[in-house]
């Protein structure tokens, strides 16, 4: 074997396929891809569904059915395959891996279907769920059952581990690397690419070529116009030459005006088309501003008459700084990224907690064009943006001012030609830039500059500093041998890439590699809290009303540094009745069986904003009750203070015929005793047992992950152990509860 100019060895391919909902599996896959690429494998990191096509098959009935089909020929070309997946919901596969998984379930597949494929799997899970890492386990067993050879023992990470995912991933990945080096030894004279050497950039951005304009030929004394110069890439230690091929960005709908105004202050506000899109995947087609449409029929619910009363029992001291929010985002220069989805109009941005309360919880009301019949349990994906002042701070820090507002074009590295052999496009996943985006637009709409850096990003930063002290420190932080150092610097304080660059001010990155340094902004899923009659239709126009219950992420780290969530910070700063945002619906069948079985009682456990999906279910059942008999709902709601965070108290007063509410406010007891929902479950144990085992009730647990789900589960085990006539022991009571989970009568939705 000979080493190619890019440092790779011919006929040595690694496929790292991931299934991810929140981006964690994608990050792990990227880290594994970095390992294989430094071992001179031609590496592709992409979604699992990129290796499963949909084919049409005509059935005997004459019906044409769309069937997922694995691209087995492409899979077999790989030297090794690593499958990385999280587990979604109640043991389901992530959305971007379901097509591949379904393609493996055909009964007609022979037992040697994957013969010759060498693979392993790594699962990301949360042990507070009963079906912990179920997706990864199923995938591993199915590959083995179809004849694939296990290359390396599968690994599993648990988010409940003290070190999070890294607690299992770091030791597993180091053993994986050692095993690969032994199983696929490098030829004599070839060594692994060290961390301080840059890998080839699979894609970059360059200043766009100016489009020719018709005009007179320049005379002999004419001087050519000065074009902005491209910042040079640093070549020291780089494993290959600068990319040369030029392609257009992966854009679902190119902007018809490819000549944006270079002055950001002069751009007009971008609004969606006059008629809000009805189909699932509208496209942002232009930057023109349509005439306002007064007939939009905006729904205005009655104002909540609950006064903002300070909480006398609030124990936690907090600074005034903790109550501050950003100034409202100016609609001047406001633009939308052309992500697949829908345009939503922000009708209401209402704070539900008092201004004096430590936590800011919002009711976000959106109006979306079209009649969208969403269901309880569905989530709405919200696509946030970075704040202009943060983007400007990064531009100033990196000395990008001269190139910040000129059009850029996407560039593909010639070393990625092997992607074509696997029929995969070499471009960032879920990356939807505007046509001829400027650097400022990319940093505002597409790239998450507030993300916590991966270790490989610190390796990359070390290549762009001339300060030896900074270089040494960055490489030390990225070294897996110093896990505690990285945890204390980046993970625990939630330090962003922007802050790392501010700490290491000698680092100067070329603008061309921003898509390698910064991850793509992910849409954030929020449980829809509205349902039933709250879906609104007006006259001849149709609008769908969607409400979200959102806790604004705003806290202090161990270093007393204020931290804010990208999406919730952005939502809190949007001006109601003046803002448009990009959203998309993520349907689920989590509660479909409950909707169809309205005669089953519901026992809901919903601390805090876990109330959102429960409220949707409550209103859905209330609407059904207008025409059919339904069974009651028992809501166990938990908060800190009745006067501060008893969300929707007034609504429940109108539903006493259907809804029974039991509250637990942990900070209201004058003696200082803290009362949580699990204690209320035990107090009402006899009633709960009767509902479960005589009325076939369904338990629904919603809220934050961590200690709450396990504490609630233990409370239900206590109820069964105490009130079951056979008086089972602890193990027997747990088994009965597990049986309820298996038949869909114990559902958990936590985040």
SEFI-566875 format. One line per field, with one value per residue (C-alpha): chain; residue number from 1; x, y, z; residue in three letters. Coordinates in steps of 0.1 Angstrom, whole numbers. Each point is the difference from the previous one (the first is absolute). Example, Ala and Ser with C-alpha at 12.3 -4.5 7.8 and 13.67 -1.06 7.14 Angstrom:
2
chain <- [A|A]
n <- [1|2]
X <- [123|14]
Y <- [-45|34]
Z <- [78|-7]
res <- [ALA|SER]
//
This chain:
751
chain <- [A|A|A|A|A|A|A|A|A|A|A|A|A|A|A|A|A|A|A|A|A|A|A|A|A|A|A|A|A|A|A|A|A|A|A|A|A|A|A|A|A|A|A|A|A|A|A|A|A|A|A|A|A|A|A|A|A|A|A|A|A|A|A|A|A|A|A|A|A|A|A|A|A|A|A|A|A|A|A|A|A|A|A|A|A|A|A|A|A|A|A|A|A|A|A|A|A|A|A|A|A|A|A|A|A|A|A|A|A|A|A|A|A|A|A|A|A|A|A|A|A|A|A|A|A|A|A|A|A|A|A|A|A|A|A|A|A|A|A|A|A|A|A|A|A|A|A|A|A|A|A|A|A|A|A|A|A|A|A|A|A|A|A|A|A|A|A|A|A|A|A|A|A|A|A|A|A|A|A|A|A|A|A|A|A|A|A|A|A|A|A|A|A|A|A|A|A|A|A|A|A|A|A|A|A|A|A|A|A|A|A|A|A|A|A|A|A|A|A|A|A|A|A|A|A|A|A|A|A|A|A|A|A|A|A|A|A|A|A|A|A|A|A|A|A|A|A|A|A|A|A|A|A|A|A|A|A|A|A|A|A|A|A|A|A|A|A|A|A|A|A|A|A|A|A|A|A|A|A|A|A|A|A|A|A|A|A|A|A|A|A|A|A|A|A|A|A|A|A|A|A|A|A|A|A|A|A|A|A|A|A|A|A|A|A|A|A|A|A|A|A|A|A|A|A|A|A|A|A|A|A|A|A|A|A|A|A|A|A|A|A|A|A|A|A|A|A|A|A|A|A|A|A|A|A|A|A|A|A|A|A|A|A|A|A|A|A|A|A|A|A|A|A|A|A|A|A|A|A|A|A|A|A|A|A|A|A|A|A|A|A|A|A|A|A|A|A|A|A|A|A|A|A|A|A|A|A|A|A|A|A|A|A|A|A|A|A|A|A|A|A|A|A|A|A|A|A|A|A|A|A|A|A|A|A|A|A|A|A|A|A|A|A|A|A|A|A|A|A|A|A|A|A|A|A|A|A|A|A|A|A|A|A|A|A|A|A|A|A|A|A|A|A|A|A|A|A|A|A|A|A|A|A|A|A|A|A|A|A|A|A|A|A|A|A|A|A|A|A|A|A|A|A|A|A|A|A|A|A|A|A|A|A|A|A|A|A|A|A|A|A|A|A|A|A|A|A|A|A|A|A|A|A|A|A|A|A|A|A|A|A|A|A|A|A|A|A|A|A|A|A|A|A|A|A|A|A|A|A|A|A|A|A|A|A|A|A|A|A|A|A|A|A|A|A|A|A|A|A|A|A|A|A|A|A|A|A|A|A|A|A|A|A|A|A|A|A|A|A|A|A|A|A|A|A|A|A|A|A|A|A|A|A|A|A|A|A|A|A|A|A|A|A|A|A|A|A|A|A|A|A|A|A|A|A|A|A|A|A|A|A|A|A|A|A|A|A|A|A|A|A|A|A|A|A|A|A|A|A|A|A|A|A|A|A|A|A|A|A|A|A|A|A|A|A|A|A|A|A|A|A|A|A|A|A|A|A|A|A|A|A|A|A|A|A|A|A|A|A|A|A|A|A|A|A|A|A|A|A|A|A|A|A|A|A|A|A|A|A|A|A|A|A|A|A|A|A|A|A|A|A|A|A|A|A|A|A|A|A|A|A|A|A|A|A|A|A|A|A|A|A]
n <- [1|2|3|4|5|6|7|8|9|10|11|12|13|14|15|16|17|18|19|20|21|22|23|24|25|26|27|28|29|30|31|32|33|34|35|36|37|38|39|40|41|42|43|44|45|46|47|48|49|50|51|52|53|54|55|56|57|58|59|60|61|62|63|64|65|66|67|68|69|70|71|72|73|74|75|76|77|78|79|80|81|82|83|84|85|86|87|88|89|90|91|92|93|94|95|96|97|98|99|100|101|102|103|104|105|106|107|108|109|110|111|112|113|114|115|116|117|118|119|120|121|122|123|124|125|126|127|128|129|130|131|132|133|134|135|136|137|138|139|140|141|142|143|144|145|146|147|148|149|150|151|152|153|154|155|156|157|158|159|160|161|162|163|164|165|166|167|168|169|170|171|172|173|174|175|176|177|178|179|180|181|182|183|184|185|186|187|188|189|190|191|192|193|194|195|196|197|198|199|200|201|202|203|204|205|206|207|208|209|210|211|212|213|214|215|216|217|218|219|220|221|222|223|224|225|226|227|228|229|230|231|232|233|234|235|236|237|238|239|240|241|242|243|244|245|246|247|248|249|250|251|252|253|254|255|256|257|258|259|260|261|262|263|264|265|266|267|268|269|270|271|272|273|274|275|276|277|278|279|280|281|282|283|284|285|286|287|288|289|290|291|292|293|294|295|296|297|298|299|300|301|302|303|304|305|306|307|308|309|310|311|312|313|314|315|316|317|318|319|320|321|322|323|324|325|326|327|328|329|330|331|332|333|334|335|336|337|338|339|340|341|342|343|344|345|346|347|348|349|350|351|352|353|354|355|356|357|358|359|360|361|362|363|364|365|366|367|368|369|370|371|372|373|374|375|376|377|378|379|380|381|382|383|384|385|386|387|388|389|390|391|392|393|394|395|396|397|398|399|400|401|402|403|404|405|406|407|408|409|410|411|412|413|414|415|416|417|418|419|420|421|422|423|424|425|426|427|428|429|430|431|432|433|434|435|436|437|438|439|440|441|442|443|444|445|446|447|448|449|450|451|452|453|454|455|456|457|458|459|460|461|462|463|464|465|466|467|468|469|470|471|472|473|474|475|476|477|478|479|480|481|482|483|484|485|486|487|488|489|490|491|492|493|494|495|496|497|498|499|500|501|502|503|504|505|506|507|508|509|510|511|512|513|514|515|516|517|518|519|520|521|522|523|524|525|526|527|528|529|530|531|532|533|534|535|536|537|538|539|540|541|542|543|544|545|546|547|548|549|550|551|552|553|554|555|556|557|558|559|560|561|562|563|564|565|566|567|568|569|570|571|572|573|574|575|576|577|578|579|580|581|582|583|584|585|586|587|588|589|590|591|592|593|594|595|596|597|598|599|600|601|602|603|604|605|606|607|608|609|610|611|612|613|614|615|616|617|618|619|620|621|622|623|624|625|626|627|628|629|630|631|632|633|634|635|636|637|638|639|640|641|642|643|644|645|646|647|648|649|650|651|652|653|654|655|656|657|658|659|660|661|662|663|664|665|666|667|668|669|670|671|672|673|674|675|676|677|678|679|680|681|682|683|684|685|686|687|688|689|690|691|692|693|694|695|696|697|698|699|700|701|702|703|704|705|706|707|708|709|710|711|712|713|714|715|716|717|718|719|720|721|722|723|724|725|726|727|728|729|730|731|732|733|734|735|736|737|738|739|740|741|742|743|744|745|746|747|748|749|750|751]
X <- [0|11|-11|-21|7|-29|16|-26|8|-19|-28|-2|-35|-18|-37|-12|-38|-20|-36|-5|-29|19|34|19|3|11|28|11|0|22|25|2|4|30|15|-3|11|32|5|0|-35|-20|-29|-36|-21|-36|-36|-11|-28|25|6|-37|-20|-38|-11|-35|-15|-32|-20|-24|-29|13|10|35|18|32|24|34|29|36|27|18|25|12|2|21|26|10|29|-18|-34|-7|-37|-6|-35|-20|-34|-30|-33|-11|28|-3|26|9|-18|31|6|-35|2|32|-14|-33|20|17|-33|-11|-7|12|36|24|21|32|-14|28|27|34|-11|22|-18|-4|-26|0|-32|-9|-27|-15|-3|-30|-20|-11|11|35|21|-26|6|38|-6|-26|22|31|-20|-17|34|14|-31|4|35|21|32|4|32|1|-23|-28|1|-27|0|-23|-9|-5|37|19|21|-30|5|38|-1|-4|10|36|12|-19|13|36|-4|-17|29|26|-20|-3|38|6|-26|8|37|16|26|36|10|-35|-10|-33|-7|7|-26|20|-1|-30|-21|-12|-30|-28|-17|8|-15|17|-9|-24|11|-17|-25|9|-20|-5|18|27|33|26|24|38|2|-29|9|-18|-22|15|-16|1|28|-5|17|28|-3|28|20|23|-6|-29|-5|-10|-2|-28|-32|-5|-34|-28|-36|-31|-14|-25|-30|-36|-10|27|-8|-9|20|36|13|-7|7|34|-11|-19|-16|-18|-17|-37|-18|-9|-35|-17|-22|-33|-19|15|12|-24|22|25|32|-4|31|12|0|10|10|-29|-24|-37|-28|-14|-31|-26|-23|24|-25|22|-15|1|-7|-14|27|9|-12|25|21|37|4|34|6|2|14|28|31|26|20|8|16|-18|22|-18|-33|14|-9|13|-14|-26|15|-3|-20|23|22|-20|3|-10|21|-15|-3|-27|-30|-26|-1|-17|-12|7|-34|8|31|-14|19|-20|21|2|28|14|3|33|-12|-14|-26|-17|-31|9|-30|6|-23|9|-17|-20|-21|25|-17|28|-5|9|36|11|29|7|35|11|30|18|26|31|-2|15|23|15|6|16|22|13|6|20|19|10|7|-27|-14|12|-17|-30|-25|10|-16|16|-1|3|31|6|34|12|10|-37|-5|-4|-34|-14|8|-23|-26|3|3|31|-17|-9|-31|-33|19|-23|17|-15|12|33|-2|24|22|-22|-31|16|11|-35|-23|19|29|-1|27|-12|4|24|31|9|35|8|-10|27|25|-10|4|35|10|-9|19|36|1|18|-16|-35|8|12|-30|-25|16|1|-38|-8|21|-23|26|-10|-37|-4|18|-25|-30|11|7|-27|-27|-8|0|-17|26|-8|23|-3|12|29|11|-2|21|26|1|31|-21|-9|-22|-4|-36|1|-3|-29|-21|27|5|-36|-28|-33|-27|-24|-38|-11|-30|-27|-31|-31|-22|-32|-26|-37|-20|32|7|-16|-17|-13|-25|14|36|15|26|12|8|28|11|32|9|36|23|27|34|18|23|34|28|23|22|-29|-2|-35|-10|-30|-14|4|-37|-18|21|-9|-37|-1|13|-24|-27|-35|-22|32|21|1|19|7|-16|-9|-23|14|-30|0|-24|10|-36|-19|-13|-12|-19|-18|-8|-16|-18|34|8|33|24|23|32|12|25|7|-1|-6|-36|3|-9|-25|-19|-2|-15|-24|-15|-1|-21|-21|-10|-8|-22|-23|-12|10|3|36|17|16|35|20|28|28|17|32|16|18|-25|-37|0|29|-2|-34|-4|-36|-17|-29|-5|-4|-29|-20|7|-10|-25|30|32|11|31|24|28|34|18|34|8|-34|1|5|21|24|-10|3|-29|3|-24|13|-12|-35|0|6|-26|-26|12|-33|-17|28|1|-37|3|29|-13|-37|-5|30|13|31|29|17|33|12|28|37|22|23|-12|-37|-10|17|-15|-35|4|11|-31|-22|19|-8|-37|-1|20|-23|-34|1|-20|28|25|29|36|19|11|-35|-15|27|-9|-37|10|23|-29|-21|29|0|-37|2|-16|31|13|29|10|29|27]
Y <- [0|36|30|24|38|4|-25|-27|-35|-13|-26|7|14|7|7|17|1|17|3|32|21|27|-2|-20|-31|22|14|-35|-11|30|-9|-36|13|21|-32|-20|28|4|-37|7|-13|19|9|9|12|3|-8|-36|7|12|-37|-10|9|-1|-22|-4|-35|-9|-23|-28|23|25|24|16|-1|18|-23|9|-19|-2|11|-33|4|33|-15|-29|23|12|-16|7|13|17|6|27|7|14|-14|23|1|-34|-20|12|8|36|15|0|-37|-15|-6|-21|-19|-8|-12|-26|-14|-17|-37|-8|10|-30|-8|9|33|20|-26|17|31|7|22|11|23|27|10|31|-3|11|-26|18|-15|-37|-7|12|0|-22|13|-7|-35|-9|13|-19|-33|5|6|-31|-20|10|-13|30|-6|18|19|13|-4|25|30|18|34|12|37|-6|-8|25|8|-2|-17|3|-23|-30|14|11|-34|-18|22|-4|-38|2|20|-25|-29|16|7|-37|-14|23|8|29|-8|5|36|13|13|13|37|18|23|31|-6|13|-25|10|22|-18|33|37|33|24|35|-4|8|33|-5|18|31|12|32|16|-17|17|22|-4|25|-15|-14|-33|2|-11|-32|-11|-24|-35|-5|-27|-33|-9|-29|-9|-36|-4|-35|11|30|26|-11|10|-12|26|-10|18|-4|-28|24|-12|33|24|36|16|31|-11|35|9|34|0|25|-19|31|6|-34|-1|-22|-33|-13|-32|-1|18|-33|-20|-34|-29|-28|-17|13|36|18|35|13|37|29|22|13|-8|23|-6|-21|14|-30|-24|-5|0|-19|20|-22|17|15|-20|21|-15|29|-1|-6|-3|-34|3|-35|3|-12|2|33|13|30|26|-11|-34|18|19|-10|12|31|-9|-11|28|-11|21|-23|-30|-31|-36|-30|-21|-32|-25|10|27|37|7|34|8|11|0|-2|0|-4|-22|3|34|24|-4|-38|-16|-21|15|-23|10|-9|3|3|-5|2|-22|0|-30|-25|-21|-27|-7|-24|-1|-10|16|24|33|4|37|12|28|25|15|36|27|13|-35|-4|34|-8|-31|19|26|-26|-19|31|-10|35|3|-32|-1|14|-13|-30|-34|-33|-36|-18|-38|-16|-22|-25|-8|-15|-34|12|-4|-37|-2|24|24|38|15|28|8|-18|21|31|23|33|28|1|19|5|25|-10|21|-19|-34|10|13|-25|-33|-5|-4|23|-6|-38|-18|-10|-35|-11|-1|37|8|-20|21|33|-11|0|37|16|13|1|-31|2|2|-29|-22|7|-7|-33|-9|8|-22|-29|-29|-8|32|-5|20|30|1|-6|29|24|-7|-25|10|38|-4|21|9|-1|38|2|-24|23|30|-19|-9|33|-10|-24|15|-22|4|7|-29|-27|13|-31|-22|20|7|-26|6|16|-27|5|-4|-22|13|-20|16|11|9|-24|-6|31|21|-8|30|6|34|7|-9|2|-29|5|-26|12|-16|7|-9|1|10|5|25|-16|26|-11|4|-25|-11|28|25|6|7|-26|2|-25|11|-7|11|32|8|-8|22|29|-3|27|-13|9|11|-31|-30|-32|-32|-31|-36|-26|-33|-24|-29|-28|0|7|-12|-30|23|21|-30|-14|30|-23|-7|23|19|6|28|9|34|21|35|3|-38|13|9|-34|-7|32|-10|-33|16|24|-28|-22|30|4|-37|3|23|-30|-31|-13|2|-10|25|13|2|26|0|34|10|35|21|27|1|37|-2|-31|-15|0|2|-1|20|-24|-30|17|-3|-38|-13|-24|-17|9|-6|19|-10|26|-2|33|-7|34|11|-20|25|-26|-3|-35|-7|-19|-16|-18|-34|6|9|-33|-19|20|-9|-35|-18|21|-5|-38|-2|21|-22|-35|5|27|-7|36|12|17|29|15|32|24|4|-31|-7|-10|7|-29|-26|16|-1|-36|-10|16|-20|-32|10|3|-34|-16|15|-4|-31|-28|-26|23|-6|8|28|-20|-12|35|12|-28|9|36|-12|-20|32|16|-30|4|38|10|17|27|22|32|18|24]
Z <- [0|-7|18|-20|0|25|24|-7|-13|-30|5|37|8|33|2|32|-2|27|12|20|14|20|-16|26|-22|-29|22|11|-37|-9|28|-13|-35|12|14|-32|-22|20|-5|-38|-7|-26|23|-5|30|-9|10|-1|-23|-27|-5|-4|-31|-4|-29|-14|-1|-17|23|-12|8|-25|27|-3|33|9|17|16|-16|14|-24|6|-28|15|35|-12|-15|35|18|33|10|34|9|26|12|29|11|-5|19|13|-15|-36|-26|-7|-30|-23|5|-3|-37|3|30|-19|-30|23|12|-32|6|-34|7|0|31|-20|-13|18|-5|-2|19|31|25|35|18|26|18|18|26|33|27|15|-29|2|-36|5|-33|-16|-36|1|14|-26|-28|13|2|-34|-18|16|-9|-37|-1|8|20|34|-4|36|30|1|24|19|16|28|3|37|5|20|-31|-23|-34|3|31|-24|-33|7|13|-27|-28|11|0|-33|-15|14|-14|-35|-1|8|-24|-29|5|-19|-26|9|1|5|35|14|-7|33|17|-7|-38|-19|-19|-34|1|-19|-7|3|-10|-24|-12|-28|-36|-10|-28|-32|-9|-35|-8|-22|-3|23|-18|1|29|20|34|11|31|32|13|36|5|15|33|-4|17|23|-16|28|10|-24|-14|-35|-24|0|-17|-36|-13|1|5|11|35|7|0|-5|-17|-13|6|-33|10|1|7|36|13|16|26|27|13|-33|-3|2|25|-15|5|-12|-30|1|3|28|-14|3|-12|23|-16|-11|-13|7|-35|1|22|-12|25|-8|9|35|1|25|-6|17|28|30|29|33|31|31|22|31|29|24|15|1|38|16|16|38|4|-25|18|-28|0|-35|-15|-21|-28|0|-9|-30|-35|-33|-17|-26|-33|-26|-31|-21|-21|13|-23|1|-9|-28|21|-9|20|5|7|33|12|37|13|37|21|35|33|23|31|19|-10|35|-3|-6|-30|-32|-15|-32|-18|-37|-23|-38|-30|-29|-34|-9|18|19|21|25|28|37|4|-32|2|-18|-13|4|-19|19|-10|15|14|-23|28|5|-37|-1|29|-18|-32|18|20|-32|-21|-25|-5|-36|-11|23|-24|-34|-17|6|-20|12|-10|0|6|-29|26|6|-35|17|14|-35|1|31|-15|28|-3|18|18|36|12|3|-12|-19|-9|-20|-36|-1|38|15|30|23|-12|5|35|8|-16|-4|23|38|14|35|-1|25|-20|-8|7|-37|-2|26|-21|-30|19|11|-37|-4|29|-1|38|12|35|-15|-24|28|22|-27|-9|37|4|-31|12|11|27|17|3|32|-15|-30|23|23|-28|-25|11|35|-5|-34|-17|-36|-30|-2|36|-7|-28|24|25|-26|-19|-19|-21|-34|-21|-38|-9|-25|27|21|-9|14|33|8|-1|-18|21|9|2|36|7|24|11|-13|29|-19|-12|-6|-6|1|-37|-17|-33|-12|-28|-34|13|19|27|25|35|19|35|18|37|1|30|-10|7|21|29|15|-3|28|-11|5|-38|-13|-26|-24|-24|-37|-9|32|2|-36|5|31|-20|-29|-2|-1|-31|-18|-3|-24|7|-18|16|-10|15|13|3|24|9|36|12|-30|19|28|-24|-14|35|16|26|17|29|-2|29|-10|19|-13|20|-15|-37|-2|0|-37|-16|28|-7|-36|10|25|-26|-26|23|10|-37|-3|31|-19|-21|19|35|13|32|24|1|32|-2|25|-6|17|4|25|9|-5|-7|-24|-21|2|-38|-14|34|-14|-29|23|18|-32|-3|34|-17|-16|19|35|10|29|5|17|6|14|15|15|32|29|19|-30|-8|-37|-16|-34|-24|11|35|-13|-19|32|18|-26|-3|5|-26|-25|5|-6|-32|-13|8|-1|-26|-23|4|-19|18|-18|14|-16|10|4|-1|30|34|-5|-23|23|31|-15|-11|35|14|-23|10|36|-8|-16|28|27|-16|-21|17|-5|18|-25|10|-16|-30|-6|2|-25|-23|0|-9|-27|-14|-2|-20|-24|-8|-4|33|14|-23|7|-19|15|-13]
res <- [UNK|UNK|UNK|UNK|UNK|UNK|UNK|UNK|UNK|UNK|UNK|UNK|UNK|UNK|UNK|UNK|UNK|UNK|UNK|UNK|UNK|UNK|UNK|UNK|UNK|UNK|UNK|UNK|UNK|UNK|UNK|UNK|UNK|UNK|UNK|UNK|UNK|UNK|UNK|UNK|UNK|UNK|UNK|UNK|UNK|UNK|UNK|UNK|UNK|UNK|UNK|UNK|UNK|UNK|UNK|UNK|UNK|UNK|UNK|UNK|UNK|UNK|UNK|UNK|UNK|UNK|UNK|UNK|UNK|UNK|UNK|UNK|UNK|UNK|UNK|UNK|UNK|UNK|UNK|UNK|UNK|UNK|UNK|UNK|UNK|UNK|UNK|UNK|UNK|UNK|UNK|UNK|UNK|UNK|UNK|UNK|UNK|UNK|UNK|UNK|UNK|UNK|UNK|UNK|UNK|UNK|UNK|UNK|UNK|UNK|UNK|UNK|UNK|UNK|UNK|UNK|UNK|UNK|UNK|UNK|UNK|UNK|UNK|UNK|UNK|UNK|UNK|UNK|UNK|UNK|UNK|UNK|UNK|UNK|UNK|UNK|UNK|UNK|UNK|UNK|UNK|UNK|UNK|UNK|UNK|UNK|UNK|UNK|UNK|UNK|UNK|UNK|UNK|UNK|UNK|UNK|UNK|UNK|UNK|UNK|UNK|UNK|UNK|UNK|UNK|UNK|UNK|UNK|UNK|UNK|UNK|UNK|UNK|UNK|UNK|UNK|UNK|UNK|UNK|UNK|UNK|UNK|UNK|UNK|UNK|UNK|UNK|UNK|UNK|UNK|UNK|UNK|UNK|UNK|UNK|UNK|UNK|UNK|UNK|UNK|UNK|UNK|UNK|UNK|UNK|UNK|UNK|UNK|UNK|UNK|UNK|UNK|UNK|UNK|UNK|UNK|UNK|UNK|UNK|UNK|UNK|UNK|UNK|UNK|UNK|UNK|UNK|UNK|UNK|UNK|UNK|UNK|UNK|UNK|UNK|UNK|UNK|UNK|UNK|UNK|UNK|UNK|UNK|UNK|UNK|UNK|UNK|UNK|UNK|UNK|UNK|UNK|UNK|UNK|UNK|UNK|UNK|UNK|UNK|UNK|UNK|UNK|UNK|UNK|UNK|UNK|UNK|UNK|UNK|UNK|UNK|UNK|UNK|UNK|UNK|UNK|UNK|UNK|UNK|UNK|UNK|UNK|UNK|UNK|UNK|UNK|UNK|UNK|UNK|UNK|UNK|UNK|UNK|UNK|UNK|UNK|UNK|UNK|UNK|UNK|UNK|UNK|UNK|UNK|UNK|UNK|UNK|UNK|UNK|UNK|UNK|UNK|UNK|UNK|UNK|UNK|UNK|UNK|UNK|UNK|UNK|UNK|UNK|UNK|UNK|UNK|UNK|UNK|UNK|UNK|UNK|UNK|UNK|UNK|UNK|UNK|UNK|UNK|UNK|UNK|UNK|UNK|UNK|UNK|UNK|UNK|UNK|UNK|UNK|UNK|UNK|UNK|UNK|UNK|UNK|UNK|UNK|UNK|UNK|UNK|UNK|UNK|UNK|UNK|UNK|UNK|UNK|UNK|UNK|UNK|UNK|UNK|UNK|UNK|UNK|UNK|UNK|UNK|UNK|UNK|UNK|UNK|UNK|UNK|UNK|UNK|UNK|UNK|UNK|UNK|UNK|UNK|UNK|UNK|UNK|UNK|UNK|UNK|UNK|UNK|UNK|UNK|UNK|UNK|UNK|UNK|UNK|UNK|UNK|UNK|UNK|UNK|UNK|UNK|UNK|UNK|UNK|UNK|UNK|UNK|UNK|UNK|UNK|UNK|UNK|UNK|UNK|UNK|UNK|UNK|UNK|UNK|UNK|UNK|UNK|UNK|UNK|UNK|UNK|UNK|UNK|UNK|UNK|UNK|UNK|UNK|UNK|UNK|UNK|UNK|UNK|UNK|UNK|UNK|UNK|UNK|UNK|UNK|UNK|UNK|UNK|UNK|UNK|UNK|UNK|UNK|UNK|UNK|UNK|UNK|UNK|UNK|UNK|UNK|UNK|UNK|UNK|UNK|UNK|UNK|UNK|UNK|UNK|UNK|UNK|UNK|UNK|UNK|UNK|UNK|UNK|UNK|UNK|UNK|UNK|UNK|UNK|UNK|UNK|UNK|UNK|UNK|UNK|UNK|UNK|UNK|UNK|UNK|UNK|UNK|UNK|UNK|UNK|UNK|UNK|UNK|UNK|UNK|UNK|UNK|UNK|UNK|UNK|UNK|UNK|UNK|UNK|UNK|UNK|UNK|UNK|UNK|UNK|UNK|UNK|UNK|UNK|UNK|UNK|UNK|UNK|UNK|UNK|UNK|UNK|UNK|UNK|UNK|UNK|UNK|UNK|UNK|UNK|UNK|UNK|UNK|UNK|UNK|UNK|UNK|UNK|UNK|UNK|UNK|UNK|UNK|UNK|UNK|UNK|UNK|UNK|UNK|UNK|UNK|UNK|UNK|UNK|UNK|UNK|UNK|UNK|UNK|UNK|UNK|UNK|UNK|UNK|UNK|UNK|UNK|UNK|UNK|UNK|UNK|UNK|UNK|UNK|UNK|UNK|UNK|UNK|UNK|UNK|UNK|UNK|UNK|UNK|UNK|UNK|UNK|UNK|UNK|UNK|UNK|UNK|UNK|UNK|UNK|UNK|UNK|UNK|UNK|UNK|UNK|UNK|UNK|UNK|UNK|UNK|UNK|UNK|UNK|UNK|UNK|UNK|UNK|UNK|UNK|UNK|UNK|UNK|UNK|UNK|UNK|UNK|UNK|UNK|UNK|UNK|UNK|UNK|UNK|UNK|UNK|UNK|UNK|UNK|UNK|UNK|UNK|UNK|UNK|UNK|UNK|UNK|UNK|UNK|UNK|UNK|UNK|UNK|UNK|UNK|UNK|UNK|UNK|UNK|UNK|UNK|UNK|UNK|UNK|UNK|UNK|UNK|UNK|UNK|UNK|UNK|UNK|UNK|UNK|UNK|UNK|UNK|UNK|UNK|UNK|UNK|UNK|UNK|UNK|UNK|UNK|UNK|UNK|UNK|UNK|UNK|UNK|UNK|UNK|UNK|UNK|UNK|UNK|UNK|UNK|UNK|UNK|UNK|UNK|UNK|UNK|UNK|UNK|UNK|UNK|UNK|UNK|UNK|UNK|UNK|UNK|UNK|UNK|UNK|UNK|UNK|UNK|UNK|UNK|UNK|UNK|UNK|UNK|UNK|UNK|UNK|UNK|UNK]
//
